[in-house]
Amino acid sequence: MNVLVINAGSSSLKYQLIDLENREVMAKGICERVGSDEAFHKHGIDENEVVHDAPMEDHNAAMALVLEALTSGSNKVIDSLDEIDAIGHRVVQGGKYFSESAFIDDDVIAKIDELAELAPLHNKAALMGIEACQKNMPGKPMVAVFDTSYFQTLPQKAFMYPIPYEYYDKYALRKYGAHGTSHRYIAERAAQYLDENLNDLKMITCHLGNGCSMTAIDHGMAIDTSMGLTPLDGLMMGTRCGAIDPAIVPFLMEHEGLTFDEINDVMNKKSGLLGISGISNDLRSVRTASEEGDERAQLAYEMYSHSVKKYLGQYIAEMGGVDVIVVTAGVGENCDKMRRMIFSGLQSLGIVLDLEKNKLRGGEREISTDDSPVQILIIPTNEELMIALDTLDVVEHLRLEGTL
Ligand code: AMP
């Protein structure tokens, strides 16, 4: 079965065509700056990647280009669209409606639209991607995979904010979490790697990239996560501030004369590693600068690891211990120095990093010492594969039921 995975942003359309039988990415690419004069299309894998300027006025036009590239030209991978069996869409906000992935019908589309109030840019973009597929491939089965659905198991004490209850009733303001597909994928892979049942483990999963989030998974169930109503909450990130004293917001608005949009910009785009170092949101540049003696870069580095440590402590307390810690994403998978800082001094909690294993590169691997009571694993994330597998699951289930 070949599944086309679509991740639509407000001005981009990212895609992968995945052959699930061989777990192989057949093609991937992205249309960027959709709707602008500088629109371009990147298509292909590694050295076969081609980039060209391509006018595309909207997501429909972008989708038409993608389908053309998949079925014709030098990088074609299928002869016709019949070879695409189903489409999986990444949708950011599933609210209280979706605790699992859902077959896309009119009702699901209406709910994604309704939830756009909580994630305006993201959910509207997903709808544009869905509509573009409906136009270009009418009748093709489609499944929505939500970033938030993995966290619908959180207990109310973890997902509520201590603000007047009426705002929860009125606006559904609560923690929804994000990166759920990534946390679910690495948790399942980690259990498989260890040859254990996920339901027997206390696990903390850490997605540490430009965006960062951590999740406590108690015997297979997410019980807390660091992102909140939006992906701004929680850990310090590349450009996002994560959790800060909320009083800072009105203070800065008043003293700097900032509008809502401007304060949003400060917290989402000018904070985190970039805001502290003043150099970059890219940890590699921050690392180089800190090694050259830049004090703010060193501080940014220390704050990032400190932020992860705080959540480790919180989740260990919430679960009454931990068996496995899993790290993933750009920083988690690649930066041995950051991992060393995060896990330093945690021996008394049974968390012992093996400094030699930590330096080695590779795919899925263990980096704790052989006798560490808590195992630390690196599991490269693969959200697209998870979306494709969910799509297959939902479609096959409906076929077995005879409803598709
Ligand atoms: P992601 O959002 O998962 O793509 O992760 C992006 C982040 O990973 C950026 O901050 C990169 O600097 C960081 N990253 C990627 N490779 C490395 C590396 N080898 N060492 C340090 N950071 C890295």
Boltz pocket constraint, residues with backbone or C-beta under 6 A from the ligand:
constraints:
  - pocket:
      binder: B
      contacts: [[A, 208], [A, 209], [A, 210], [A, 211], [A, 238], [A, 281], [A, 282], [A, 283], [A, 284], [A, 285], [A, 287], [A, 329], [A, 330], [A, 331], [A, 334], [A, 335], [A, 336]]
      max_distance: 6.0
